[in-house]
Amino acid sequence: MVNNYASVPSLSDDVQENWLLSKYLEVYLYATLLESAPYIKDDARAQTWVMAYQNAIGTVMQQEEKQRFGDATLVIKRADG
């Protein structure tokens, strides 16, 4: 099976930006907040951050799909027509 998805390059001292960070900063923001919740004992906010993270990922997927396939809608042609 061929993987058609772009990988997300790791960040480091030498590589301080990648396509995900450039276009979708909120993914990193909400993932970081979510990962910090247990350490700062803010479990009440964790659910908010989960939802925000999921929305951010959903936005990435929608935008990348739109870029890949455009705004065209699916049209099903009848076999007899």
PDB file of N, CA, C and O in Angstrom:
ATOM      1  N   MET A   1       0.844  -1.177   0.000  1.00  0.00           N
ATOM      2  CA  MET A   1       0.000   0.000   0.000  1.00  0.00           C
ATOM      3  C   MET A   1       0.888   1.238   0.000  1.00  0.00           C
ATOM      4  O   MET A   1       1.867   1.304   0.744  1.00  0.00           O
ATOM      5  N   VAL A   2       0.555   2.204  -0.820  1.00  0.00           N
ATOM      6  CA  VAL A   2       1.340   3.428  -0.952  1.00  0.00           C
ATOM      7  C   VAL A   2       0.790   4.479   0.001  1.00  0.00           C
ATOM      8  O   VAL A   2      -0.420   4.702   0.062  1.00  0.00           O
ATOM      9  N   ASN A   3       1.675   5.118   0.737  1.00  0.00           N
ATOM     10  CA  ASN A   3       1.283   6.192   1.641  1.00  0.00           C
ATOM     11  C   ASN A   3       1.337   7.511   0.870  1.00  0.00           C
ATOM     12  O   ASN A   3       2.410   7.944   0.451  1.00  0.00           O
ATOM     13  N   ASN A   4       0.177   8.150   0.682  1.00  0.00           N
ATOM     14  CA  ASN A   4       0.100   9.398  -0.068  1.00  0.00           C
ATOM     15  C   ASN A   4       0.134  10.638   0.819  1.00  0.00           C
ATOM     16  O   ASN A   4      -0.070  11.752   0.338  1.00  0.00           O
ATOM     17  N   TYR A   5       0.387  10.450   2.091  1.00  0.00           N
ATOM     18  CA  TYR A   5       0.378  11.566   3.021  1.00  0.00           C
ATOM     19  C   TYR A   5       1.797  12.049   3.283  1.00  0.00           C
ATOM     20  O   TYR A   5       2.736  11.259   3.379  1.00  0.00           O
ATOM     21  N   ALA A   6       1.927  13.357   3.396  1.00  0.00           N
ATOM     22  CA  ALA A   6       3.228  13.943   3.705  1.00  0.00           C
ATOM     23  C   ALA A   6       3.533  13.722   5.183  1.00  0.00           C
ATOM     24  O   ALA A   6       2.654  13.852   6.034  1.00  0.00           O
ATOM     25  N   SER A   7       4.763  13.392   5.474  1.00  0.00           N
ATOM     26  CA  SER A   7       5.145  13.262   6.867  1.00  0.00           C
ATOM     27  C   SER A   7       5.430  14.648   7.422  1.00  0.00           C
ATOM     28  O   SER A   7       5.644  15.605   6.677  1.00  0.00           O
ATOM     29  N   VAL A   8       5.427  14.732   8.724  1.00  0.00           N
ATOM     30  CA  VAL A   8       5.709  15.995   9.380  1.00  0.00           C
ATOM     31  C   VAL A   8       7.153  15.937   9.868  1.00  0.00           C
ATOM     32  O   VAL A   8       7.470  15.175  10.781  1.00  0.00           O
ATOM     33  N   PRO A   9       8.032  16.742   9.264  1.00  0.00           N
ATOM     34  CA  PRO A   9       9.428  16.731   9.689  1.00  0.00           C
ATOM     35  C   PRO A   9       9.566  17.144  11.154  1.00  0.00           C
ATOM     36  O   PRO A   9       8.882  18.057  11.616  1.00  0.00           O
ATOM     37  N   SER A  10      10.435  16.479  11.860  1.00  0.00           N
ATOM     38  CA  SER A  10      10.677  16.799  13.270  1.00  0.00           C
ATOM     39  C   SER A  10      11.313  18.168  13.399  1.00  0.00           C
ATOM     40  O   SER A  10      12.051  18.618  12.523  1.00  0.00           O
ATOM     41  N   LEU A  11      11.012  18.813  14.503  1.00  0.00           N
ATOM     42  CA  LEU A  11      11.636  20.095  14.804  1.00  0.00           C
ATOM     43  C   LEU A  11      12.892  19.858  15.627  1.00  0.00           C
ATOM     44  O   LEU A  11      12.970  18.895  16.391  1.00  0.00           O
ATOM     45  N   SER A  12      13.871  20.734  15.469  1.00  0.00           N
ATOM     46  CA  SER A  12      15.130  20.633  16.213  1.00  0.00           C
ATOM     47  C   SER A  12      15.761  22.015  16.277  1.00  0.00           C
ATOM     48  O   SER A  12      15.172  22.991  15.812  1.00  0.00           O
ATOM     49  N   ASP A  13      16.945  22.103  16.846  1.00  0.00           N
ATOM     50  CA  ASP A  13      17.655  23.380  16.873  1.00  0.00           C
ATOM     51  C   ASP A  13      17.959  23.866  15.457  1.00  0.00           C
ATOM     52  O   ASP A  13      17.943  25.067  15.187  1.00  0.00           O
ATOM     53  N   ASP A  14      18.232  22.931  14.564  1.00  0.00           N
ATOM     54  CA  ASP A  14      18.561  23.286  13.183  1.00  0.00           C
ATOM     55  C   ASP A  14      17.323  23.487  12.312  1.00  0.00           C
ATOM     56  O   ASP A  14      17.335  24.303  11.390  1.00  0.00           O
ATOM     57  N   VAL A  15      16.260  22.746  12.602  1.00  0.00           N
ATOM     58  CA  VAL A  15      15.012  22.829  11.832  1.00  0.00           C
ATOM     59  C   VAL A  15      13.933  23.356  12.774  1.00  0.00           C
ATOM     60  O   VAL A  15      13.373  22.604  13.571  1.00  0.00           O
ATOM     61  N   GLN A  16      13.651  24.636  12.677  1.00  0.00           N
ATOM     62  CA  GLN A  16      12.732  25.266  13.627  1.00  0.00           C
ATOM     63  C   GLN A  16      11.345  25.506  13.058  1.00  0.00           C
ATOM     64  O   GLN A  16      10.500  26.123  13.708  1.00  0.00           O
ATOM     65  N   GLU A  17      11.108  25.021  11.848  1.00  0.00           N
ATOM     66  CA  GLU A  17       9.798  25.185  11.240  1.00  0.00           C
ATOM     67  C   GLU A  17       9.565  24.061  10.235  1.00  0.00           C
ATOM     68  O   GLU A  17      10.499  23.579   9.594  1.00  0.00           O
ATOM     69  N   ASN A  18       8.294  23.649  10.110  1.00  0.00           N
ATOM     70  CA  ASN A  18       7.905  22.682   9.091  1.00  0.00           C
ATOM     71  C   ASN A  18       6.564  23.116   8.518  1.00  0.00           C
ATOM     72  O   ASN A  18       5.995  24.111   8.966  1.00  0.00           O
ATOM     73  N   TRP A  19       6.057  22.394   7.546  1.00  0.00           N
ATOM     74  CA  TRP A  19       4.822  22.804   6.877  1.00  0.00           C
ATOM     75  C   TRP A  19       3.633  22.855   7.829  1.00  0.00           C
ATOM     76  O   TRP A  19       2.768  23.720   7.690  1.00  0.00           O
ATOM     77  N   LEU A  20       3.577  21.941   8.791  1.00  0.00           N
ATOM     78  CA  LEU A  20       2.454  21.919   9.724  1.00  0.00           C
ATOM     79  C   LEU A  20       2.495  23.141  10.638  1.00  0.00           C
ATOM     80  O   LEU A  20       1.470  23.786  10.857  1.00  0.00           O
ATOM     81  N   LEU A  21       3.644  23.453  11.157  1.00  0.00           N
ATOM     82  CA  LEU A  21       3.789  24.612  12.027  1.00  0.00           C
ATOM     83  C   LEU A  21       3.524  25.905  11.265  1.00  0.00           C
ATOM     84  O   LEU A  21       2.917  26.828  11.808  1.00  0.00           O
ATOM     85  N   SER A  22       3.966  25.980  10.025  1.00  0.00           N
ATOM     86  CA  SER A  22       3.774  27.185   9.216  1.00  0.00           C
ATOM     87  C   SER A  22       2.307  27.447   8.907  1.00  0.00           C
ATOM     88  O   SER A  22       1.836  28.581   8.993  1.00  0.00           O
ATOM     89  N   LYS A  23       1.591  26.389   8.545  1.00  0.00           N
ATOM     90  CA  LYS A  23       0.209  26.556   8.093  1.00  0.00           C
ATOM     91  C   LYS A  23      -0.830  26.367   9.190  1.00  0.00           C
ATOM     92  O   LYS A  23      -1.906  26.962   9.138  1.00  0.00           O
ATOM     93  N   TYR A  24      -0.512  25.541  10.180  1.00  0.00           N
ATOM     94  CA  TYR A  24      -1.509  25.157  11.178  1.00  0.00           C
ATOM     95  C   TYR A  24      -0.918  25.195  12.584  1.00  0.00           C
ATOM     96  O   TYR A  24      -0.829  24.170  13.259  1.00  0.00           O
ATOM     97  N   LEU A  25      -0.526  26.363  13.008  1.00  0.00           N
ATOM     98  CA  LEU A  25       0.092  26.547  14.320  1.00  0.00           C
ATOM     99  C   LEU A  25      -0.794  26.023  15.451  1.00  0.00           C
ATOM    100  O   LEU A  25      -0.293  25.520  16.456  1.00  0.00           O
ATOM    101  N   GLU A  26      -2.113  26.142  15.281  1.00  0.00           N
ATOM    102  CA  GLU A  26      -3.030  25.736  16.346  1.00  0.00           C
ATOM    103  C   GLU A  26      -2.931  24.248  16.671  1.00  0.00           C
ATOM    104  O   GLU A  26      -3.245  23.846  17.791  1.00  0.00           O
ATOM    105  N   VAL A  27      -2.504  23.427  15.724  1.00  0.00           N
ATOM    106  CA  VAL A  27      -2.336  21.994  16.011  1.00  0.00           C
ATOM    107  C   VAL A  27      -1.260  21.822  17.084  1.00  0.00           C
ATOM    108  O   VAL A  27      -1.454  21.083  18.049  1.00  0.00           O
ATOM    109  N   TYR A  28      -0.137  22.497  16.915  1.00  0.00           N
ATOM    110  CA  TYR A  28       0.927  22.436  17.920  1.00  0.00           C
ATOM    111  C   TYR A  28       0.481  23.052  19.241  1.00  0.00           C
ATOM    112  O   TYR A  28       0.779  22.513  20.307  1.00  0.00           O
ATOM    113  N   LEU A  29      -0.228  24.170  19.179  1.00  0.00           N
ATOM    114  CA  LEU A  29      -0.684  24.840  20.392  1.00  0.00           C
ATOM    115  C   LEU A  29      -1.559  23.924  21.232  1.00  0.00           C
ATOM    116  O   LEU A  29      -1.290  23.719  22.415  1.00  0.00           O
ATOM    117  N   TYR A  30      -2.608  23.370  20.627  1.00  0.00           N
ATOM    118  CA  TYR A  30      -3.540  22.547  21.399  1.00  0.00           C
ATOM    119  C   TYR A  30      -2.937  21.206  21.799  1.00  0.00           C
ATOM    120  O   TYR A  30      -3.276  20.677  22.858  1.00  0.00           O
ATOM    121  N   ALA A  31      -2.064  20.650  20.989  1.00  0.00           N
ATOM    122  CA  ALA A  31      -1.388  19.408  21.382  1.00  0.00           C
ATOM    123  C   ALA A  31      -0.488  19.660  22.591  1.00  0.00           C
ATOM    124  O   ALA A  31      -0.424  18.837  23.504  1.00  0.00           O
ATOM    125  N   THR A  32       0.201  20.788  22.593  1.00  0.00           N
ATOM    126  CA  THR A  32       1.071  21.128  23.718  1.00  0.00           C
ATOM    127  C   THR A  32       0.254  21.367  24.982  1.00  0.00           C
ATOM    128  O   THR A  32       0.608  20.878  26.054  1.00  0.00           O
ATOM    129  N   LEU A  33      -0.833  22.115  24.858  1.00  0.00           N
ATOM    130  CA  LEU A  33      -1.690  22.348  26.025  1.00  0.00           C
ATOM    131  C   LEU A  33      -2.246  21.033  26.561  1.00  0.00           C
ATOM    132  O   LEU A  33      -2.279  20.817  27.772  1.00  0.00           O
ATOM    133  N   LEU A  34      -2.676  20.168  25.675  1.00  0.00           N
ATOM    134  CA  LEU A  34      -3.215  18.875  26.083  1.00  0.00           C
ATOM    135  C   LEU A  34      -2.170  18.040  26.811  1.00  0.00           C
ATOM    136  O   LEU A  34      -2.462  17.434  27.842  1.00  0.00           O
ATOM    137  N   GLU A  35      -0.959  18.009  26.276  1.00  0.00           N
ATOM    138  CA  GLU A  35       0.109  17.236  26.915  1.00  0.00           C
ATOM    139  C   GLU A  35       0.539  17.836  28.248  1.00  0.00           C
ATOM    140  O   GLU A  35       1.056  17.122  29.107  1.00  0.00           O
ATOM    141  N   SER A  36       0.332  19.131  28.430  1.00  0.00           N
ATOM    142  CA  SER A  36       0.744  19.785  29.676  1.00  0.00           C
ATOM    143  C   SER A  36      -0.257  19.586  30.805  1.00  0.00           C
ATOM    144  O   SER A  36       0.109  19.728  31.971  1.00  0.00           O
ATOM    145  N   ALA A  37      -1.496  19.264  30.496  1.00  0.00           N
ATOM    146  CA  ALA A  37      -2.563  19.189  31.497  1.00  0.00           C
ATOM    147  C   ALA A  37      -2.215  18.330  32.720  1.00  0.00           C
ATOM    148  O   ALA A  37      -2.420  18.789  33.844  1.00  0.00           O
ATOM    149  N   PRO A  38      -1.705  17.121  32.555  1.00  0.00           N
ATOM    150  CA  PRO A  38      -1.398  16.320  33.753  1.00  0.00           C
ATOM    151  C   PRO A  38      -0.287  16.935  34.619  1.00  0.00           C
ATOM    152  O   PRO A  38      -0.279  16.760  35.838  1.00  0.00           O
ATOM    153  N   TYR A  39       0.626  17.638  33.997  1.00  0.00           N
ATOM    154  CA  TYR A  39       1.754  18.198  34.744  1.00  0.00           C
ATOM    155  C   TYR A  39       1.377  19.456  35.511  1.00  0.00           C
ATOM    156  O   TYR A  39       1.936  19.736  36.571  1.00  0.00           O
ATOM    157  N   ILE A  40       0.423  20.215  34.971  1.00  0.00           N
ATOM    158  CA  ILE A  40       0.021  21.446  35.663  1.00  0.00           C
ATOM    159  C   ILE A  40      -1.264  21.239  36.456  1.00  0.00           C
ATOM    160  O   ILE A  40      -1.842  22.188  36.986  1.00  0.00           O
ATOM    161  N   LYS A  41      -1.697  19.996  36.528  1.00  0.00           N
ATOM    162  CA  LYS A  41      -2.883  19.606  37.297  1.00  0.00           C
ATOM    163  C   LYS A  41      -4.127  20.398  36.880  1.00  0.00           C
ATOM    164  O   LYS A  41      -4.903  20.852  37.721  1.00  0.00           O
ATOM    165  N   ASP A  42      -4.296  20.552  35.569  1.00  0.00           N
ATOM    166  CA  ASP A  42      -5.450  21.274  35.040  1.00  0.00           C
ATOM    167  C   ASP A  42      -6.302  20.315  34.216  1.00  0.00           C
ATOM    168  O   ASP A  42      -6.567  20.549  33.037  1.00  0.00           O
ATOM    169  N   ASP A  43      -6.725  19.231  34.862  1.00  0.00           N
ATOM    170  CA  ASP A  43      -7.491  18.202  34.162  1.00  0.00           C
ATOM    171  C   ASP A  43      -8.838  18.716  33.660  1.00  0.00           C
ATOM    172  O   ASP A  43      -9.374  18.193  32.683  1.00  0.00           O
ATOM    173  N   ALA A  44      -9.382  19.720  34.309  1.00  0.00           N
ATOM    174  CA  ALA A  44     -10.672  20.258  33.874  1.00  0.00           C
ATOM    175  C   ALA A  44     -10.569  20.870  32.476  1.00  0.00           C
ATOM    176  O   ALA A  44     -11.523  20.800  31.702  1.00  0.00           O
ATOM    177  N   ARG A  45      -9.444  21.456  32.151  1.00  0.00           N
ATOM    178  CA  ARG A  45      -9.264  22.077  30.839  1.00  0.00           C
ATOM    179  C   ARG A  45      -8.881  21.067  29.764  1.00  0.00           C
ATOM    180  O   ARG A  45      -8.972  21.369  28.574  1.00  0.00           O
ATOM    181  N   ALA A  46      -8.460  19.893  30.160  1.00  0.00           N
ATOM    182  CA  ALA A  46      -7.991  18.894  29.192  1.00  0.00           C
ATOM    183  C   ALA A  46      -9.054  18.569  28.151  1.00  0.00           C
ATOM    184  O   ALA A  46      -8.734  18.427  26.971  1.00  0.00           O
ATOM    185  N   GLN A  47     -10.304  18.449  28.563  1.00  0.00           N
ATOM    186  CA  GLN A  47     -11.369  18.121  27.612  1.00  0.00           C
ATOM    187  C   GLN A  47     -11.542  19.244  26.588  1.00  0.00           C
ATOM    188  O   GLN A  47     -11.785  18.981  25.410  1.00  0.00           O
ATOM    189  N   THR A  48     -11.418  20.480  27.032  1.00  0.00           N
ATOM    190  CA  THR A  48     -11.490  21.618  26.120  1.00  0.00           C
ATOM    191  C   THR A  48     -10.370  21.536  25.097  1.00  0.00           C
ATOM    192  O   THR A  48     -10.589  21.779  23.910  1.00  0.00           O
ATOM    193  N   TRP A  49      -9.179  21.195  25.549  1.00  0.00           N
ATOM    194  CA  TRP A  49      -8.022  21.119  24.661  1.00  0.00           C
ATOM    195  C   TRP A  49      -8.126  19.924  23.715  1.00  0.00           C
ATOM    196  O   TRP A  49      -7.677  20.001  22.571  1.00  0.00           O
ATOM    197  N   VAL A  50      -8.718  18.816  24.184  1.00  0.00           N
ATOM    198  CA  VAL A  50      -8.938  17.663  23.305  1.00  0.00           C
ATOM    199  C   VAL A  50      -9.833  18.074  22.140  1.00  0.00           C
ATOM    200  O   VAL A  50      -9.540  17.774  20.983  1.00  0.00           O
ATOM    201  N   MET A  51     -10.917  18.756  22.458  1.00  0.00           N
ATOM    202  CA  MET A  51     -11.855  19.168  21.411  1.00  0.00           C
ATOM    203  C   MET A  51     -11.203  20.175  20.457  1.00  0.00           C
ATOM    204  O   MET A  51     -11.388  20.091  19.243  1.00  0.00           O
ATOM    205  N   ALA A  52     -10.449  21.115  21.002  1.00  0.00           N
ATOM    206  CA  ALA A  52      -9.777  22.107  20.162  1.00  0.00           C
ATOM    207  C   ALA A  52      -8.744  21.426  19.263  1.00  0.00           C
ATOM    208  O   ALA A  52      -8.618  21.774  18.088  1.00  0.00           O
ATOM    209  N   TYR A  53      -8.007  20.458  19.810  1.00  0.00           N
ATOM    210  CA  TYR A  53      -7.011  19.717  19.030  1.00  0.00           C
ATOM    211  C   TYR A  53      -7.690  18.935  17.909  1.00  0.00           C
ATOM    212  O   TYR A  53      -7.232  18.958  16.766  1.00  0.00           O
ATOM    213  N   GLN A  54      -8.779  18.244  18.233  1.00  0.00           N
ATOM    214  CA  GLN A  54      -9.502  17.476  17.217  1.00  0.00           C
ATOM    215  C   GLN A  54     -10.054  18.385  16.116  1.00  0.00           C
ATOM    216  O   GLN A  54     -10.029  18.026  14.939  1.00  0.00           O
ATOM    217  N   ASN A  55     -10.549  19.558  16.502  1.00  0.00           N
ATOM    218  CA  ASN A  55     -11.028  20.517  15.501  1.00  0.00           C
ATOM    219  C   ASN A  55      -9.887  21.001  14.616  1.00  0.00           C
ATOM    220  O   ASN A  55     -10.053  21.144  13.404  1.00  0.00           O
ATOM    221  N   ALA A  56      -8.734  21.254  15.218  1.00  0.00           N
ATOM    222  CA  ALA A  56      -7.570  21.714  14.448  1.00  0.00           C
ATOM    223  C   ALA A  56      -7.122  20.641  13.459  1.00  0.00           C
ATOM    224  O   ALA A  56      -6.821  20.950  12.306  1.00  0.00           O
ATOM    225  N   ILE A  57      -7.078  19.396  13.897  1.00  0.00           N
ATOM    226  CA  ILE A  57      -6.707  18.289  13.011  1.00  0.00           C
ATOM    227  C   ILE A  57      -7.744  18.145  11.897  1.00  0.00           C
ATOM    228  O   ILE A  57      -7.390  17.909  10.742  1.00  0.00           O
ATOM    229  N   GLY A  58      -9.021  18.288  12.244  1.00  0.00           N
ATOM    230  CA  GLY A  58     -10.075  18.232  11.241  1.00  0.00           C
ATOM    231  C   GLY A  58      -9.909  19.318  10.182  1.00  0.00           C
ATOM    232  O   GLY A  58     -10.124  19.080   8.993  1.00  0.00           O
ATOM    233  N   THR A  59      -9.526  20.508  10.626  1.00  0.00           N
ATOM    234  CA  THR A  59      -9.277  21.612   9.698  1.00  0.00           C
ATOM    235  C   THR A  59      -8.126  21.278   8.762  1.00  0.00           C
ATOM    236  O   THR A  59      -8.208  21.530   7.560  1.00  0.00           O
ATOM    237  N   VAL A  60      -7.059  20.715   9.301  1.00  0.00           N
ATOM    238  CA  VAL A  60      -5.915  20.317   8.477  1.00  0.00           C
ATOM    239  C   VAL A  60      -6.377  19.326   7.412  1.00  0.00           C
ATOM    240  O   VAL A  60      -6.064  19.479   6.231  1.00  0.00           O
ATOM    241  N   MET A  61      -7.112  18.326   7.836  1.00  0.00           N
ATOM    242  CA  MET A  61      -7.556  17.294   6.895  1.00  0.00           C
ATOM    243  C   MET A  61      -8.464  17.881   5.819  1.00  0.00           C
ATOM    244  O   MET A  61      -8.327  17.542   4.643  1.00  0.00           O
ATOM    245  N   GLN A  62      -9.386  18.755   6.208  1.00  0.00           N
ATOM    246  CA  GLN A  62     -10.290  19.371   5.232  1.00  0.00           C
ATOM    247  C   GLN A  62      -9.530  20.245   4.241  1.00  0.00           C
ATOM    248  O   GLN A  62      -9.762  20.171   3.034  1.00  0.00           O
ATOM    249  N   GLN A  63      -8.629  21.068   4.749  1.00  0.00           N
ATOM    250  CA  GLN A  63      -7.884  21.969   3.877  1.00  0.00           C
ATOM    251  C   GLN A  63      -6.955  21.207   2.930  1.00  0.00           C
ATOM    252  O   GLN A  63      -6.835  21.553   1.754  1.00  0.00           O
ATOM    253  N   GLU A  64      -6.305  20.176   3.448  1.00  0.00           N
ATOM    254  CA  GLU A  64      -5.399  19.397   2.612  1.00  0.00           C
ATOM    255  C   GLU A  64      -6.180  18.603   1.562  1.00  0.00           C
ATOM    256  O   GLU A  64      -5.723  18.454   0.429  1.00  0.00           O
ATOM    257  N   GLU A  65      -7.357  18.096   1.938  1.00  0.00           N
ATOM    258  CA  GLU A  65      -8.200  17.385   0.969  1.00  0.00           C
ATOM    259  C   GLU A  65      -8.709  18.352  -0.099  1.00  0.00           C
ATOM    260  O   GLU A  65      -8.741  18.018  -1.283  1.00  0.00           O
ATOM    261  N   LYS A  66      -9.104  19.540   0.323  1.00  0.00           N
ATOM    262  CA  LYS A  66      -9.566  20.551  -0.626  1.00  0.00           C
ATOM    263  C   LYS A  66      -8.448  20.930  -1.589  1.00  0.00           C
ATOM    264  O   LYS A  66      -8.680  21.099  -2.786  1.00  0.00           O
ATOM    265  N   GLN A  67      -7.243  21.063  -1.064  1.00  0.00           N
ATOM    266  CA  GLN A  67      -6.100  21.396  -1.917  1.00  0.00           C
ATOM    267  C   GLN A  67      -5.816  20.268  -2.899  1.00  0.00           C
ATOM    268  O   GLN A  67      -5.456  20.509  -4.051  1.00  0.00           O
ATOM    269  N   ARG A  68      -5.979  19.057  -2.440  1.00  0.00           N
ATOM    270  CA  ARG A  68      -5.676  17.892  -3.274  1.00  0.00           C
ATOM    271  C   ARG A  68      -6.735  17.644  -4.346  1.00  0.00           C
ATOM    272  O   ARG A  68      -6.412  17.325  -5.491  1.00  0.00           O
ATOM    273  N   PHE A  69      -8.016  17.796  -3.957  1.00  0.00           N
ATOM    274  CA  PHE A  69      -9.102  17.442  -4.862  1.00  0.00           C
ATOM    275  C   PHE A  69      -9.917  18.635  -5.349  1.00  0.00           C
ATOM    276  O   PHE A  69     -10.741  18.478  -6.249  1.00  0.00           O
ATOM    277  N   GLY A  70      -9.714  19.809  -4.788  1.00  0.00           N
ATOM    278  CA  GLY A  70     -10.476  20.995  -5.182  1.00  0.00           C
ATOM    279  C   GLY A  70     -11.850  21.025  -4.539  1.00  0.00           C
ATOM    280  O   GLY A  70     -12.140  20.251  -3.627  1.00  0.00           O
ATOM    281  N   ASP A  71     -12.686  21.922  -5.021  1.00  0.00           N
ATOM    282  CA  ASP A  71     -14.034  22.101  -4.475  1.00  0.00           C
ATOM    283  C   ASP A  71     -15.096  21.288  -5.201  1.00  0.00           C
ATOM    284  O   ASP A  71     -16.285  21.419  -4.911  1.00  0.00           O
ATOM    285  N   ALA A  72     -14.681  20.463  -6.128  1.00  0.00           N
ATOM    286  CA  ALA A  72     -15.642  19.710  -6.927  1.00  0.00           C
ATOM    287  C   ALA A  72     -16.490  18.806  -6.052  1.00  0.00           C
ATOM    288  O   ALA A  72     -16.005  18.211  -5.090  1.00  0.00           O
ATOM    289  N   THR A  73     -17.762  18.713  -6.401  1.00  0.00           N
ATOM    290  CA  THR A  73     -18.641  17.793  -5.706  1.00  0.00           C
ATOM    291  C   THR A  73     -18.721  16.479  -6.474  1.00  0.00           C
ATOM    292  O   THR A  73     -18.520  16.441  -7.688  1.00  0.00           O
ATOM    293  N   LEU A  74     -19.007  15.441  -5.775  1.00  0.00           N
ATOM    294  CA  LEU A  74     -19.113  14.125  -6.389  1.00  0.00           C
ATOM    295  C   LEU A  74     -20.424  14.035  -7.154  1.00  0.00           C
ATOM    296  O   LEU A  74     -21.486  14.351  -6.616  1.00  0.00           O
ATOM    297  N   VAL A  75     -20.351  13.607  -8.398  1.00  0.00           N
ATOM    298  CA  VAL A  75     -21.523  13.425  -9.238  1.00  0.00           C
ATOM    299  C   VAL A  75     -21.586  11.959  -9.640  1.00  0.00           C
ATOM    300  O   VAL A  75     -20.636  11.408 -10.196  1.00  0.00           O
ATOM    301  N   ILE A  76     -22.718  11.343  -9.348  1.00  0.00           N
ATOM    302  CA  ILE A  76     -22.889   9.938  -9.682  1.00  0.00           C
ATOM    303  C   ILE A  76     -23.761   9.857 -10.929  1.00  0.00           C
ATOM    304  O   ILE A  76     -24.899  10.326 -10.943  1.00  0.00           O
ATOM    305  N   LYS A  77     -23.211   9.262 -11.958  1.00  0.00           N
ATOM    306  CA  LYS A  77     -23.961   9.116 -13.206  1.00  0.00           C
ATOM    307  C   LYS A  77     -24.719   7.796 -13.178  1.00  0.00           C
ATOM    308  O   LYS A  77     -24.238   6.782 -12.673  1.00  0.00           O
ATOM    309  N   ARG A  78     -25.886   7.848 -13.722  1.00  0.00           N
ATOM    310  CA  ARG A  78     -26.697   6.628 -13.809  1.00  0.00           C
ATOM    311  C   ARG A  78     -26.136   5.737 -14.888  1.00  0.00           C
ATOM    312  O   ARG A  78     -25.661   6.229 -15.912  1.00  0.00           O
ATOM    313  N   ALA A  79     -26.180   4.467 -14.687  1.00  0.00           N
ATOM    314  CA  ALA A  79     -25.654   3.491 -15.646  1.00  0.00           C
ATOM    315  C   ALA A  79     -26.451   3.510 -16.948  1.00  0.00           C
ATOM    316  O   ALA A  79     -25.900   3.229 -18.013  1.00  0.00           O
ATOM    317  N   ASP A  80     -27.740   3.838 -16.873  1.00  0.00           N
ATOM    318  CA  ASP A  80     -28.571   3.822 -18.081  1.00  0.00           C
ATOM    319  C   ASP A  80     -28.647   5.189 -18.756  1.00  0.00           C
ATOM    320  O   ASP A  80     -29.356   5.331 -19.752  1.00  0.00           O
ATOM    321  N   GLY A  81     -27.960   6.170 -18.264  1.00  0.00           N
ATOM    322  CA  GLY A  81     -28.102   7.504 -18.852  1.00  0.00           C
ATOM    323  C   GLY A  81     -26.809   8.059 -19.210  1.00  0.00           C
ATOM    324  O   GLY A  81     -26.738   9.178 -19.719  1.00  0.00           O
TER     325      GLY A  81
END
